Amino acid sequence: MRMMTLIFATTLAGHAMADVIFDDFSGDAGTRWDYVADRVMGGVSSGRAEINGAGAAAQIRLMGTVSTDNNGGFIQVRRRFSDPWPSSAQGLELQVRGNEETYFVFLKTPNLSRVWYSYRASFVAAEGWRTVKLPFRDFMASHDGMPQSFDPSQVNSLAIVAYGADYEADVTVGRITLY
């Protein structure tokens, strides 16, 4: 498992603040991330994920057709991990570009009683590169029967997901950072 890297930034007040790069898709990213589609549950969505570039230019790209036919409606690329995030983390920052569609980040914790439960936040992937900030307070529980909030140190899975509508997905992520 790849260790998370700390980078340091200075605030305007001169206080040190640490950001954690969760993944920059360098190294063996293809072994850390898995592609999954609704076909595992009988859906008909299809697609693929790929790592493009190398080193500082590495990116992960999720592409495909999302279909809500046959009770489906998602394709995703996910990473499971065991290294805990800091409890003090406030959210995620993603460098993204795409095709102007809405995408999601799904987070999972070990205490979720169903495999389809997650905490979810959405973003629009614009055509040009942009930074998206997703505060943890904006992540919503997917179902009423689960805890409505989570401690970042308990998160053990992150997924970039094209979900919930019929559309052509094409989203690229260049880096994911905890802030």
N, C-alpha and C positions, 0 to 999 in steps of 0.2 A: 504494500500500500504506500502510495506517495505521501510524504509529509506535507502539511500545509506550510506555506512560506509567509513570514511576517514582513510587511513593508511599513515604513514609518512616514507619517505626514505630520506637519506642524500646523496647528490652528493659528488663526490670526492673533489670538491672545498669547501665543507662545507656548501653549501646553502641548505636550506630545500626545498623539492619538495613534493607536495601532490599528491598521486595517489588515485583514487576513485574506490573502488570495486563496480562494477555495480551489479554483482550477483555471489554468491558462491554456489548457489543452496541449501542452508540450509533452515531451517524453513519450510514455506509453499510454497516452490518453485512450486509445482504442481498446485497451484492456480494462480501463476503468469505467467506461460508459457502455450501456446496453441499449439497443433499439427494441422497442416493444410496440405492438399495434393491438387494436381491439380484436384481432383474429383469435387471440388466446381465449376470448369469451364468445366467439361465434360471429363477431362483426366482420365487415368487409373492407375496412380502411386498409390502405397499403402505402408503403413508403420505404425510406431508408435513412440512415444517418452515416455521415462520413467525417473524418478528420482531414482538413485541408491545411496545407502549409506546414511549417516546422518552426521550432523554437518560439521566439517572440511573436511570430506571424501565424502561429497555429490557431485554428478555429474549428468548431464543430458545427455541422450543418445538418438540419432536419428537413427533409423534403418528402412530399407525398400527397395522396388524396385522402382527405378525411370524409367519411361517409357515415351518416346516422342510420343507414339501412340496417336491418336485422339487429336493432338495439345496439349498434356500434356508435362510434364517434370520436376515436382518438388515435393518434400516433405519438410516440414520445421517445426521447432519449433520456436515460436515467443513470444516476450514479448512486450506488449504495456505499456506505463508508462506516467506519467505527471510530475514527478520531473525532472526539467531541469538539463542537464549536464552542467559543466562549459564551457563557451565560449573559455576559454584558453586551453581546452583539445586538445591534438595533435593526439590522436589515441586510438586504442583498443589493449589490450594484452589478449590473450586467452591461457589457458592451455588446450591442445587437444591431443587426440590420435584417431586412426581410422584404416582404411583398405587401406591406401596409395592412396585414391581417392581425387579428388578436391572437395572442399566445398566452400560455400560462406557465407559472412555476408551481409545481406540486411539491410539498414537503411532507415527509412521513416521520413519525416517531414510533418507538416500539410499543406504546400502549394503545395503539389503534386496533380495534377488535375486528375489523374487516379489511381485506386487502384493497378494496376500492376507496377506503377513507383516506383523506389527505387534507392538508391546509393549502389553500390556493390563492394566488394573486395573479392578475392579468396585466399584460402590457401589449402595446401595438409596436410591431417591428417595422419601422420606417425604411424606405429604400436606402438611405445613407446611414452610415454608422452613427449611433448615438448611445449615450449612457442612460440606462433606466435604473432608477432607485425604487426598491420595493421594501418599505418598512415592514418588519414582522407584524406590527399592529394592524396592518392592512390585509394580512392573510386571513381568509375566512375558512372556517371548518366546513367541509363538504356535506356533512350530515348532522342532524340534531342530536343523534345518539352518541356523539363523541365529545371529548373535552373541547371547549370553544377557544382555548388558547394553548400555547405551548412554550416551553423553555428551549431556547436555541441549542443548549447543550444536549438536548435529547433527540435532535434531528439526526436521522441516520440514512436518509435518502432524499435526493433532489432530482427532479425531472423537469425538462423543458418539454412542453406538451402543446400540440395542436389538438383542439378539443371542442366538442359540443355543437358543431355546425358542419354543413357540407361545403367544403372549400379545398383549394389547392394550397398546401402548406409549403413554405420555403422561408426558413429562419436560420440565421447564422449567429452564433455566439462566440465572441473573441476572448472573453474573460469573465469570471464570476468572482466577486470580492465580497467579503463580509465587512460591514462597517459598524 
